[in-house]
Structures are given as structure tokens and as C-alpha cells.
Amino acid sequence: MRTVGIFLYSSILLLIFISGVNARLGHTSDQKGSVTWADLTLPEGEGGGVLLVEVTTAVSGQSTDKGFFVRPSRRTRQWGRAELNGKKSATFYLAETGQYSVEFASPEFWRTEAALSFDSLMLFVNPKLSIPSNAKIIGDDSTAVSEDLGPNEVYVFAADYQYDWGADHVFKVHDNTQIYFEPGAHVKARIVQTEKKVDNVLISGYGVLDTHYDLEPDLVGISDDNTHQSIGIYGKNIRVHGVTIINTNPKCDVWGYCLNINANWSPIGDLADPFGADELQNQALPAPSYKPRKAHCQEKNMDDSPNTDFQNCPTSHDDGQKVTFVKCMTWQMGQDGINAGRHGIVDNSFVRVIDDAIKPWDSNGLYTNVTIWQQTLGWPINFGWWNWNQPDENTRLEDIYVIHNHNWKSSADWPETQSGQCTIGAIYGSGAVKKGYQLKNIFVETAASCALGLEISKTAYSRHPTSEGCVGSMVDFEIDGIFFDENFKSGTGYANFISGEANPYPACTGELSGKVENLKIASNVAGKALTESDFVLPAGSTVTGLELTRAKDPHTVGSWKKFDGKNAYVGSGATFDIDDAGVAVTALEQCKERCHSDLSCDCVVYDSQNKLCWKRRGCVATSFDDDASYDAYVQQDEEDGASEGGEDDGSGVVVVDDSEGGEKPIPWGMPLGVGIGGSVLIGAVAAFWKRRASGRQGLLG
């Protein structure tokens, strides 16, 4: 798997050549394709900054013919349509920090096996960051397996050092330690502390932390199973910002996490007896026997005896974990994404893994503005496996953007759960009762397997039931808006599925009976709500109080003008037919959505009788063809105002001349470069902007 990272800190004009897009070092679980990424810094100025970006692809098969997308589209489409520079190049604006996927591909492409070989480009737009001048440069010449950082020190990984020790290398952090990455720093190591709980650790910067080498077996605090993380720390006031965390080890099935803070399934390291995750797998029932592993911040030890040491444990979001602008990318099966632990916050981050992406497995977590590209294994949002037994309550997820979900590829070969792998779910085998989880605004942009696959089972492969063999119920969960832009991908081995434990042991009653109680789901699948008939419910008595309603997308599809009895195609009011054949949709709104999310689309033609939709480019209404079988709808710019079929969303922006305080058009047409063989080119121009009331066209007006 070829991975190329480019790091842009801040400049007025940036031209970057990224070579080797088609090269690969290997692939796993049928997941192929390369990843190229760039770290950009959003300029500062009055009203905020904006980046003008030109991208040219030389990848075979990629072009703007079937559409051009910068995902998550709900975030980017408010900044205006793209300017196409031929079939292999496009220019567009990014006006907010975030993580964006640039795609020369159609929505239909993501339903095919070819999607697994897509050569991708990610743009990571970050806020400005400063590194303290007193930071000590970390050397690259240590011969030890591990090094200590801190306490009470400030460090930096320098961009011009060669941080490659030829084997797995670990940095152990201590209290009051700050660790920075210079832009361009690439560190083939891991950062951990699982032998004690620490206070006040900061890991920050726009460099790369790369788990590249095999882990030595069972070195406590270095490579035992509770330390199988690129970043894995116990404690409070732990902050991780900006780092790109990757795993380029070519081996498959070497499990671990990108980032795991206060993992609720792992103990404090024991030098005399390294912890093995298999201690939580296939335990004898109904009376499992666990070692007296010492908890860090869990309420109970692994054997369910009480924990009495809560020093350096978070008590609220104020002293809890904070993960911001982190980018997690792995290419190996069994490599999970992010778990921030109890009182942990994850905001404005990106996860692309071949296992579970985000794991909200503990009380009072907050996950917001997370973008997920789920590869061929795992759940984008996983509710848990083997949590130790303690209350698990009131975690919230909001504004989660699943831009792709390829887990349909492996679901049929996933025997551990009857549901296969959906967008949200788990096969849950813990005695911890989960209550009051709230999920709001989960957006799934391309074809996915299913929405919810949730199974509670005392025989889950990875489990931690109570001493009586009981598993906890899931109570009062609410999914307030899960939106699928496309219908589910047809296939076998996966389905919407809900089941509690069908045969609990006699001692397992009440909230330890393993039921799903009072689950509310407001959904919208290509315009339609999920109904009970869309779910497999093999043990209906274990699912009580299920409530299914239709969700309304908080994002509009912009302003449109209707042209009754008109058709548009090349030669009759359109310069390019994005869709050759009509695409089946559920309603007009979905047809508009298809165009609104495509930054190369200007209008649609809709056949209301057969519910077919065609996207068009370069639309001129005065040249439309008369045809009573169709209606044409044109996206409106500011000067056209609101029109039939939509409302002005006020998302337009203009450039502010900072020197004279006046408004002026964004400078356009400047040559930003051209693509070279086997490469992608990015150009970015910094400017200042402010919002004003206008329509969909926005920045490129």
C-alpha cells in the first residue's frame, strides 16, 4: 500500500507534486488502492480563512465524466460548485477546517468491487499551531527498545531527523509532558503508558506517527496486549491534537488501535504476568473465572472486585481526554480506530481502518464532527465487545460523516454475528449495562450494507459477562437521525438486525437479562424511513419498546428553479451528460440531492412518472428541449434568488480585501499547475472571506 503524506503549514501560494499515486506495497482483506494526503493549515484573517485548491489526477479511470465530489459533501457543497479544468482536473474551495476526500468518481462506483482499489486523495485542513521555542529535539539514535519522555518536559520530533530504529520503538510518557511534531516529521514508533496513570500529557502537531514494525511479544508496558496501540495511555488531562497516525506494517491480523485512552477492557501492566486479550475470549459459562487484574480507572478490577485507586482518573470532560484533528489510517485487518474512554472527547477527526472505526465504549463520551471511511471489515460505530463490568451511560455522538463503508465485502464471512456488519452495531458480551446513548445526525454518503446490526449474546466471541454469566441490557438508546443518501447495497451476509440474549441464565434478570429496551431510531434511507419489516428480529421478546420514525435532514439541497415540460442534454441546454441513463430515485428530493452533492453538476432532469433522474452540466435554460415527459430543475445562484423547490440557505461567501476593507471577487483563472505522469497536483491560495446571504453557488460565484 503506497502512502504519501505532504505537509503544508501556511502559505499564500502552494504547489505540491505528489508522486506514485498508483504504486502499492500490498493490500489486505481485498482492500487495495493507495492513499495520498496533504496536511494544510487554514489561513487566519477577518471572518476566517479559505483555501482555493486545484487537483489534477493522472490515475487511470478517474475523471470528472461521472461527477466530482469533495466529501463529506454536506460540509463542502455550501462553498460552491467546482470549476472543471478538463476531465482530469478541478478547482474548488475549502472554507473550514476538517478532513476531506477528493474523488473523481460517481456515487454508483462505490457499489462495485472497483471501489476497493480506488486511489484516494485526502486533504486535512488544520488550524494554526505553534511549537514552543523551548522544546527539546528528540534524538533518533537510541539503541533501546523504549525511551522515557518526561516528567515535566517539552519535546519535539524534528522534520529533518530519521526516526526509524529498524524495529518497534516505544516512547513512555510521564506527568506534565508535552510532545510536538514538526510538520513533515515521520516517526516510526509508538507512544504509550500502561504501567501507571499519568496526568497532563499533550501530543500535538502535524507530523506522522507510524506503527511500522512487528511488536515484540509480551514486553510489559511496551508490547503486551494492553499496549497494542499507536497511542495508548492511562490517566487524566490527556490531549492528542493534529497527529496523523498510520500503521504501515505489511503483516495482516496484527490487532491493535490507532488511539486508545483509558481502555475499559485492559489492566495496569503486571511485570510478572503480561496481560493477554484472550483472557476475555471464550470464557467458561455460566461461571467465568477471571484473573485479579488491576484496574486503572475502571470501577471494578477484571475479576469484579472493587477498584480502590482512582488517582489520576478523569471525573468530567474538564479533566478528561481530548482528541482533536487526529487522522487515523491503517491497512491491516484487526487495526481499530479511536476509543477516547470515559469522559473522553473526540472532535473534528478522521478514521479510515479495516476494523471498527470509533468505539464509544464508556460513560460520558462525546464524539463530534468525525469523518469515517470504513474499509472492508468492521463497524464504523461499534458499541462494544468485552467491557469490564461497570455502568456505561450517557455517551453522545453527533455529526458523524461516513463517507464510505465497504464492510459489505467481508460480512458474509463474519460468523461471530448474525447481522453481518452494518453502520452501527456490535455483538455485545459484557455484563456492563449500557444506558442513555444518544446518536444524532449520522450521515452515510455512499452505498452501505445496512443501518443497525445489534446483537447481545452471552456467547459473544469476545466477552466479559458477570460471574453468573449475565450480559447487560442496552436501555434507552436514541438514534436521532441516521441518513443514507443511497439505498443499501444489495447482497448477502448482512441485514438490519436487532436481538437481545434469547436464553439468559436464571440468575440474569432485570437489566442483566441482555435485552434491547426502548430503542428509538429516526432514519432516512434515500427518502424513506426504516420500518420493522426492514429488520430481522429473531427473538422479538428481547427487543421491547422499539420506535421507528422518519428523520428530516438538517441540511438543505439548496435553491432550485423548475422548468415544466423541459428536457436537458448535450445539444439542448447542457454541455455534458453526467448520467447517460436515468438513475432510479425514490423522489424528486433525492434527485436534487444527487446533483447538489456533486460539485460538477448544474441541473437535473426528472421523470416523475418513472422516478428517474439525470444529472447535467453546463445548463442553459433557454436552450432546453420541450418534452412533457420531463421537468428540468436548475440550481440557483445568488442573483436568481430562492425559487420553486428550495430555499436560500445563506451559505454564500465573498472575499474581503484586508488592506482596504472592501469586497472584491476572488481572483480566478490563475495558473496553479498541471498534473504530471502518475501524480496528483494540489494548488492552494489563501484568502479571507465572510458569509453573506446567497444561494448554492457560494464561493465560485
Secondary structure, DSSP 8 states (H G I E B T S, - for coil): --EEEEE----SEEEEEEE-TT--S--BTTB---EEEEEEE----TT-EEEEEEEEE--TT--STT--EEESHHHHGGG---EE-SSSEEEEEE-SSEEEEEE-S-GGGGGSGGGGG--EEEEEEE------TT-EE--S---SSEEEE-SSEEEEE-TTS-B--SS--EEEE-SSEEEEE-TT-EE-SEEEEEEEEEEEEEEEESSEEEE-S---TT-TTTTSGGG-EEEEEEEEEEEEES-EEEE----SS--EEEEEES-TT-----TTS---GGGGBS--SSS--------SSSSB-TTS-B----TT---STTSS-EEES-EEEE-STTEEEEE--TT-EEEEEEEEESS-SB---STT-EEEEEEEEE-SSS-SEE--SS--SS-EE--EEEEEEEEEE-GGGTGGG-TT-TT---SEEEEE-BS--EE--EEEEEEE-S--S-SEEEEE-TT-SB-B--TTS-B--EES-EEEEEEESS-----SS---EEE--SS--TT--GGGB--EES-EEEEEETTB---GGGSB-TTGGGEES-EEEE---SS----EEEETTEE-EETBEESEES-SS-EE-SSHHHHHHHHHT-TT--EEEEETTTTEEEEEES--GGG-EE-TT-EEEEE--GGG-S-TT------EEEEE-TTT--EE------------TTEEEEEEEEEEEEEES--TTGGG-
